[in-house]
């Protein structure tokens, strides 16, 4: 059984800031280039920034000083 976790719980757990919908639910993790709806991913380094524009992940963990360029996240 896959446990679904509200994104708001993850934000509190990591001490982050949420930009987007508070009612989103995460049901899995995946690499940024492979992530899809319902999945959480992270932007681990400069080499992966090229996937930021095209990832289908529901949520992306980024560094605090990251300048986002998408309005849907």
C-alpha positions in Angstrom: 0.0 0.0 0.0 1.3 3.4 -0.9 1.0 6.0 1.8 0.0 9.5 0.6 1.5 12.4 2.4 0.2 16.0 2.2 2.9 18.3 0.8 2.2 20.7 3.7 3.5 17.9 6.1 6.7 17.5 4.0 7.3 21.3 4.0 7.0 21.4 7.8 9.3 18.4 8.2 12.1 20.0 6.1 11.5 23.5 7.4 10.8 24.8 4.0 8.6 27.3 2.3 5.7 26.2 0.1 5.0 28.0 -3.2 1.9 26.5 -4.8 -1.1 24.5 -3.7 -1.2 23.4 0.0 -3.6 20.5 -0.8 -1.3 18.6 -3.1 -0.5 15.0 -2.0 2.7 13.1 -2.5 2.7 9.4 -3.2 6.3 8.7 -4.3 9.8 9.9 -5.0 11.6 10.0 -8.3 14.6 11.5 -10.1 13.8 15.0 -11.5 14.0 13.9 -15.1 11.6 10.9 -14.5 9.2 12.3 -11.9 5.5 12.5 -12.6 2.2 13.6 -11.0 2.1 12.8 -7.3 5.8 12.5 -7.0 8.4 14.6 -5.1 11.8 15.2 -6.4 14.8 17.5 -5.7 17.1 19.7 -7.6 20.5 18.3 -6.5 22.9 20.3 -8.6 23.6 22.6 -11.5 23.7 19.7 -14.0 20.0 18.9 -13.2 18.7 22.5 -13.6 17.9 21.7 -17.3 15.1 19.4 -16.0 13.4 22.0 -13.9 11.4 23.4 -16.8 10.2 20.0 -18.0 9.7 17.8 -14.9 6.2 16.6 -14.3 6.8 16.3 -10.5 4.1 17.6 -8.2 6.8 19.2 -6.0 10.5 19.9 -6.1 12.8 20.5 -3.2 15.3 23.3 -4.0 17.8 25.4 -2.1 16.4 28.5 -0.4 18.2 30.9 -2.8 16.9 29.1 -5.9 15.3 31.4 -8.4 12.3 29.6 -9.8 11.2 30.2 -13.4 7.9 28.4 -13.4 4.6 29.8 -12.1 2.9 26.4 -11.7 5.2 25.2 -8.9 
